Amino acid sequence: MLLLVVGLLATANGCGEEGAAAGAVVRVYVSAPLRGPEAGAGRRLCAEAREQARQGKGGEGHELRVVCLDASGDGGAWTLAQVGANARRATEDSAAIAYVGEPEAAAREQSRPIVEAAGIAELGGLSGREAVARVVRAMEEGDASQPRDAVFDAFGR
């Protein structure tokens, strides 16, 4: 019974099958190394994404939040295991509408199939600012009641 209630609440607050109500919170996940030699680039990617998210809302006044996930392993560089775990975490969030992939193209090759199988578009090879700006534009131009679908339609493979 408790699982049923939790599932219903997650769907009501996110953008599941019923869509997202006007003003709902939607999330963009950013995965990048936040420790080790690649940490500077990862932190910059997250900071830019968060700053851009504060500047605008996408369609129907959705509140856009950025969740930054560390893709680095024990050695500080990104690892396949951590990249996969980050991608799976994004797919488990009914409010996730986009995934800004890791700065390294090889890492994005690992996360892309996971998030796209869940209908979440992956944007990679962009600054955090540009990635979130594109997400906002896709939400504004698409069906605002279905922000995940709007973003996927604009950028999914």
N, C-alpha and C positions, 0 to 999 in steps of 0.2 A: 504494500500500500504506500509506504514512504517513497519507494522508487517511482511509483506512478505520479505522486504529487510533485516530486522533484523534476521529473521529466516534463510534466505539464507546465510548471513554472518556467523552466528553461525555454520551452517553445514559446510561451506567451511573452517572455521578455526579449527574445531574440528575433531571428528572421527565418524561422523554420517554414514548414509547409504553408502556414497561414499568412506568411509575410510579416513585415514589420510595421507596427502602428506608427503614425506620425509622431515624431519626437523620440522614437525608440533609440536606445544605445546600440550602436553597431561598432564592431572592432576590426581593425587592420592589424594583423600580426606581422612583426618584423623579426627575422632571424638573422643573426650575425654574431661573429665572435666578439665577445665583450671582455675577454682576458687575453693575455699573451701578446705576441707581436702584431696581431691583426686587430687588436682592441681599439685603436684610434679610429680606424675606418668604420668599425662596427658601432662604436658610440656615436660617431658623427651621423651615420645612417639613421639611428634611432632618434637622435636629437632633432634632426631635420624633419623626420616624419611627425614627431610630436608637435613641433612648432607649426607645421603646415596644418595639422589636424585642428589646432586651436584657432586657426584663422578662418575656417569655413565649415559649413555643414552641407551635407549632400541631400538633396531632394527631401521634401516634407519635414525639414528641420531635424533630421536625425542627428543625434549626438555621436560624433565620431571619436573613438578612443583608439590609441595605439598601444599595443602590448609588445614589448621588446623581450625577445628570448635569446639566451646565450647559446650560440652554436659551438662554442669551444669546449674541447675536452680537457683532460688533465694536463696536457702539454701546452695548452693555450691556443692551439690552432683548431679549426673546425674539424669535427669528426663525423663520419657517416652515421654513427649511432645517435649523436646529439641532433644532427640535422633531421634525421627521421623522427626522433622524439618530438622535436619542435613542430614539424609538419603535422604529426598526429594530434598534438595538443590543439592546434588551430582547427582541425577537422572535428574535434569534440565540442567545440563552442558553437552553439546555434546562432550566436550573434556575429560570428566571423564572416566578413564579406570579402576579404582579400588577404593575400600573403605576400609580403615583400621579401623575396628570397635573398639568400646570402650573397655577399659581394662576389664570391668566386663562382664562375659558371659551372664548374664541376660539382659544387655543392648543390646548386640549383637543379642540376640533373637528377639528384637524389630526392629532393623535396617536391619537385613539380608533379610527378605522377601521383603522389599521395594526396596533395591538396586538390588537384584537378579531378581526381576520382570522386571527391566529395562535392564537386561543383563550386570550388573556390578558385578564383583566378590567382595565378602567381605572377607578380611583376618583379622583374629582376634586372640588374644592370643599369639601374637608375639611381639617382640620389633619393634620399628619403622624401625630400620636398617634392620632387617631380612625381614620384610614385603615388603619394597621397593626393596630390593635385589631380592626377589622372583618375584616381578612384572617385574623388568628389565629382569631377566632370561626368563620369559614367553614371553615377547615381542621379545627377541632375538631368541627364539626357535620357535615361532609361526609366523603367517603371519604379518609381520611388517607393512603392509599397513592397517591392521585391528587390531590395538593394543587392543581395548576393547575386541574384540572377542578372541584374543590370550590369554589375561589374564583370561577371563571368562572360556575358554576351559580348562585352566590349573587348575583353582581353584573354579569355580562355582559349584554349587550343582546340 
